Amino acid sequence: MDTTYISEDIEFRGDISYEGKLEVNGKFEGRVRSNGALIIGGSGFVKADIEVRQISVKGEVYGNMNSELITLFGSARVRGDLTCKQLQIERGALHNGTTIMS
């Protein structure tokens, strides 16, 4: 699976849809839709509604997430609602919002 990167020096606004894997270490605002995986890196800042197969968060997310698997690492800061089948949360992660397990 190929990985596409939005690096720390990039700010992007709009809608993203993709196949494979996307890693965001910069700033993104908009909507994300994919059957693939999304990684929000430690320096990543995302303000978006997200609907992907799998998401891993190490940075900041403002928006709702809908995914089969959501992983919040210890450095994650999430403000928004989570809808998922599986949820993994490391000690130290911050989540302000509701969680719906389906």
MOPEGI-V145920 format. One record per pair of residues at least 24 apart in sequence whose ideal C-beta (glycine too) atoms are under 6 Angstrom apart, sorted by the first residue. I is the first residue (numbers start at 1). J is the second residue. D is the distance in whole Angstrom. If there is no record, write none. Layout:
I J D
I J D
This chain:
8 43 5
42 75 6
